[in-house]
């Protein structure tokens, strides 16, 4: 049975991809580079170093930590001007807690961005474990972050449902031997099926409440 839910953050709990694009593109523009969204898309979910380095590398630049620092400074200002929680994010997290499930955030983003996002949506104290990309050695699509999440929650991999939006994240969940569901917030259902074939696909985060209920009922 599923007794724990491990959430990715960006594109799952928060609608942050567009604001991240804006901040990152502006950061690279200040370095003389005209980047676009498509430069970043292949690296969604792979961690901030891969995200920035991958896009910057297309324009002859290499990652340095100031890329993250500057981008997240810009990003925090943008978040203050927008409601970044998806419509049913808070409702879903609170419902799953009421159902007695253990909850974790497992984000490839670093601690700074994780704190910005969870503070903005008021859920920082609602999770049993918080893991960011700097807490592990190998980021998604490696399974490390989800294996660490299960360890901190004290559950087995087979008892976990990973909620993702990106191909790298689904690959990480599969490599960890966990149930997985992809939300169609970043990639279409067709894109997800053709590339990583998630176990489940949902259009809204609250759909996972019924998904878990039905799955666990069938396992009784």
N, C-alpha and C positions, 0 to 999 in steps of 0.2 A: 504494500500500500504506500501511497505518497503521504509522507508526514512532514516534509520540509519543502519549502519553495525558495529557490535561489534566483534572485533577480539580477539581470544586467541593469544598468541605470539609464544611460543615454539612449533614447529611442524606445525605452520600455516604461520606466517610471516618469521620465521627463521628456518633453518635446524640445530637445536641446540642439539637435543637429544643425538646424538653420542658423541659430545664434553662434554655434561653434564655427561654422563655415565663415560667417561674417567676421568674427574676431580673428580667425586664422588668416583669412585672405587679407585683412587689413594689416596684420602683423607682417606678412610676407611683402606686401606693397611697400611698407616702410623700409624693407631691405632691397627694394628695387625690382621686385618680382611681381608679375601680373598673373596670379593664380586663379583657378576657378574650382567649383564644387567637384567636378569630375577628377581633379587631381587628388582629392582626399578620399573619395568613395571606396576605392579598393582596400583602404586601411581602416575602415570603420570597425571598431571592436577589437583591434589588435594592440591597443595601448597608445598613449600619447606620443611616445618616442617614435613608434612606427608610423603613426598618423602624420606627425610633422615631418619626419625624415623622408617618408615616402613621397609626400607632396613636394617638399622643398627639393628633393633629389631630382625631380623632373625638370627643375629649373637651375640645376647646377649648384645647389646649396646643400650643406650638411647640417644635421640637427645639432643644436646646442641648447642648454637648459633655458637660456633666456627666451627661446621661442615659446616654451610652455609658460614661463612667467608672464611674458608680455601678453600672450593670447588670453590667459585666464584673468588677467587684470581687466582687459577689455570685455571679456565674457561676463565677468561679475557685474559690470556696469550695465550691460545689456539685460541680464537676468533681472536686475532691479526694476526694469521698465516693462517686463513681460510676465505673464502667468505661465510658467513652464510646465506645470503639472498637466498630464492628460486628464480628460474629463473624469475618468473613473479611477484614477490612481489611488487617491486617498481612500475612497470607498472600498476598493479591492484589498488593500493592505489591511485595513481595519477589519474587514469581513474575515479574511484568512486568519487573523489573530484570534478573532472570536471563535473560529472553528478549531482552534488549538494547534494550528500548524506552526512549525518553527520557520523563521524567516531570516534570510540573509541578503545583503547586497554584495554582488561580486562584479565590480566594475573594473575595466581595463584603464579607466582614467585614473589620474593620481589623486592623492588625498585632498589637495586644494579644491579641485573641481567637484569631488564627491561631497565635500562639506558645503560648498556653495549651493549645490543642487538640493541636498537633503534639508538644509536650513530653509531654502526658498519654499519648499513644499510642506514644511512642518512635520517631517517624518523621521527626523534624525534619531529619535529615541524609541522608534517602533520596531526596530530589527534586533534580532538576537546576535547577529554578527555582521560586521562591516569589513569587507576586504577590498583593497584597491590595487591597481596595477603595480605599485611599488612594493607590495607585500610579498610578491612571488618573483621567481627568477625568470620563468618562461611564461610569457603572456599568451592569450588566445591567438591562434587556434589550439595551442597546447592545453591540456586539461588542468594544469596546476591550480588555477584560481578556484575552480569548482571543487576540486579535491580538498583544498584547504577549507572551503566553505563547509563541506560536509563534516570535516574533522572538527571544526569549531562548534558546529551544531550537535555533534555527537551522534550522527546518523550514518547509515550506509549509503553508498552511491545509488543503489536500486530503490531507495526510499525518497529520492530527491526528484523534484521537477525543476528544470532550468527554464526560465522565461527570457527569451532573447529576441532581438530584431535583426541581427546581422549574421552573415554567413560564417564569419570567424567564430562567433559565439556558439552557434549550433555545432560546428565542428568540435569545439572545446567540450561541449556537453556530451556529445557522442563519445569522444575519446575518454571522458570520465566515466562512461557507463551509466549515464543518468537519463531519465525521461526528459524530453525536451519539447518545448512549444515555441514557435516563432510568431511574433506579432507582425502584421503587415504595415508597420509604421514607416519603415525605411526602404524595404524591398517588397515587390509584389509577391503574391502567392506563387505565381508562375516562376518568377526568378528564383525563389527559395526552393521550390520543388525541383527545378532543373539543376540547381547547383549543389544543394546540401540535403534535400529531402528530409525536412524535420518530421518528427513523430506526429506532431499536431501543428496546425496553423490556425490562428485566431485573428479576427479583425479588431477586437477590443480587449483590453486587459482584463475587464471583469468577466469575460468568457471563461477564464481559467477557473473561476469559482465553480461553475457548473461542470467543467471538464474534470476537475479533481473529485467532485462529489460523485459523478457517474463512474469514474475509473475505480474509486475506492469501493463503491457499492458492488461493482462487478467482481471485485476481488474477495468480497466477504464470502 
